[in-house]
Amino acid sequence: MDHPGADGTHRIGPYALLGRERTVGGIEVFAARTDEGSLITVTVVGPELAAEPGFRDRFRVAVEAARTLSDAFLIPVVDADAEAPVPWLATRFTAGLPLRQAVDRHGPLSEPALRVLADGLARALTALHAAGTVHGEVSPDSVLLTMDGPRITALGMRGATGSPAPSPTDDMLDLGSTVQFASSGGEPDTDALPVSLRDVIGGCLYPEPSDRPTAQQLIAYLSHQNLPSLKGSWLPPAVTADMAAATAAVGSESAGGGGRGTLPSPPETAADAGVSRRKLIIALAGGAAVLSGTAAAFAFSGDSSPAPEGRARPGSTARPASPSSGRSTAPASASPSSTDGPEPVVLAGPDAVKAWSGAGKNPPTCLEASDKVVMVVTDTATSFLDAATGKSMFPPLNTTNEFRASSYTYPTAYADGVFYLLCDTPSQPGVLAAFDAVGGKAKWATNLAASDPGGATLISMYRSTYVAVAGNTVYVCGTVRKTDGEFSAKDPTTGYIRAFNAATGRRLWQVEGTDINNVLVPASGSHLLATSAVPGKKPGRVQMIDAGRKGARGWKVSIPHASYYFSTGWPLTCYAAGLFLFAGGNGNTLFAVDAATGREKWHQRFDAKNGDQVQIGTPFSSQDGATVYVPVGSDLAALAAADGTIQWVAVLDGESDMGTSNLFNASLKLGGKNAQCSADTVFATDSAKTLWAIDAATGRARWRYTDPGQPDVGFMWTVGGDHVFIASHLTMTAIAAHGR
């Protein structure tokens, strides 16, 4: 492999290059890995483009903008260096196949697949254009086909840095050309487009830019056709098999320590040979489940140590004196948990019995529930269902949320008879609304854009990712993009916290800073917990935010090896009985500290018998705060919040469809509501797309639920009262916590 760097090594910045994936217009794209072994994609700028006057300044500004963007169909930017001899951009590694390669090898896409392609690209461009950016590189070479739809990077190199800059209408022309290519196999033939797409894609190809539809108009056009949803995978089996082969090849390079040539071409595969999305995810680690730099460890050992006087010192935890033991990551050599603790309980239970089930007209994008009402949000309306029967309770409202709740965004909350929603209305985007759960009426709505500082002058762009309620205050958290000022790829994201009066929606205060990335809002009390991490292996930080003093900073603790605390959205920490709990040490230790003072109360260390590095997942607490649950790979440990004593350990048994151990999704530290509690039941999903109901007193499974027809991204679910509510495609299902 011809190395693009200036020093003649097989590295770009902090990343080891594994092999060239593709070349797009003189810009080279490489698979790479971090020093921790995680896969990443690195785009290297060609010398001609890098030498253009003003390129580096434009690149720097473009990276700043791209780092604030998030959308299901955008591949996020994680790192960049505009000042390097060879400028480069790092994006999250995504398992997939370039559109051109898929079409060249397997022919044109089907009509349903073309519709998914057009819709996904339009949604990605909508997010870019709404942020005032243009991609400029949408093409068969830059579009990546994944099991969950098409993807493009959040930064198109030539589009973001070209002079003169392209316009959104240029992106729409490129979208039209790309879909046309996928429909015809490469020939510029509009007649090859299916009837359902011919008019709108043909419109994207109009010579006059002003005649082309916007990305949002294209989405609306496809939605209003009301054609049947695609069943099963959107791609043919031969294409998904090629994806698995290419991804497995990269995983092998990562495990082996570095590549020496271009990535091997995928082997020829029979037309009926398919592969699931789960296999693709596992293939990223070359057989070991490692996602986003977080090692999935499968072990537990008992070390509940009392804290010395003073603040928590997460970087200095000593190894426990008792020998560590646990379950191995290799299924063939799995061993029981430590004999120092309780005997592990292997999860096994009957299939769940549904309390009710019904179908809607549109797939939900968000769910929230109380013991009596379920709020169902789609991209067309907000509805309220009777939690006991599933029947509609009130007329639907015109508030919508177009993008599905995910690891990075969670736009709903419920407290004291009121639902809260980050949403859009027909007349206003970016609204925080409150709805009365008794009557289904809007109590108030606040335009979040109107609360941005700067008045008529746009100083910053605020993106909302998470809403939560504590007492009489509702909080909105997210990220900030400055429209001016200097930027370094090694700086963390700037986050913010906004506080509003829960009764009126009146804004109370706001704080922002690079020390605010991920935010925890306990249901009670005046102390919040903000975490942050800095790219480039610098320590992260856990810091108290005093809501009683209008967001004043309180105590703080430095956390080594805390790259996961960079994520926005659903909290990666938890609160129980006056304590904040978070991962520290090398990611293998749970620390419990006094929420007001930061003084350590206790810590619990987790180890693997085989010596592998353990990374605990996102902790969560029982409703009464007496118990803290810690997911560690295939294990879920229940600890007493008072002193960290182990109560029970529940274990996932069996193998995944790739022959590796099944994992609790909450152990992957990807954020999202992957585990929740009712009064006496713990609910958690695993990587086999199963929802478990676990007795909070014993750790034994009450029941298990799975849906063979669920979306590739899995079903959506939430807990209200003593029921769990599940959305899968158009179907809503309710299951009682004790139901069989």
Secondary structure, DSSP 8 states (H G I E B T S, - for coil): ----SSSSSSEETTEEEEEEEEEETTEEEEEEE-TTS-EEEEEE--HHHHTSTTHHHHHHHHHHHHTT---TTEE-EEEEESSSSS-EEEEE----EEHHHHHHHH-S--HHHHHHHHHHHHHHHHHHHHTT------STTT-EEETTEEEEES--HHHHH-SS---HHHHHHHHHHHHHHHHHTSS--GGGS-HHHHHHHHHHT-SSGGGS--HHHHHHHHHHT------S-SS-HHHHHHHHHHHHHHHHHHHHT---SS--------TT----HHHHHHHTTTTS-EETTEE--------EEE--SSB--GGG----SS------SSGGG-----TTS---EE----B---SEEEE-SS--SEEEE-SSEEEEE-SS-EEEEETTT--B-S--BS-B--S---SS-B-EEEETTEEEEEEB-SS-SSEEEEEETTT--EEEEEEGGGGSTTTTS--EEEEEEEEEEETTEEEEEEEEEESSS---TTS--EEEEEEEETTT--EEEEEEETT-SEEE--SSSSEEEEEE--TTT--EEEEEEEGGGTSEEEEEEEESS-GGGG--SS-SSEEETTEEEEEETTTTEEEEEETTT-BEEEEEE---TT---------EE-TTSSEEEEEETTEEEEEETTT--EEEEEE--SB-TTSSB--BGGGG---SS-EEE-SSEEEEEBTTSEEEEEETTT--EEEEEE-TT--TT--EEEEETTEEEEEETTEEEEEETT--
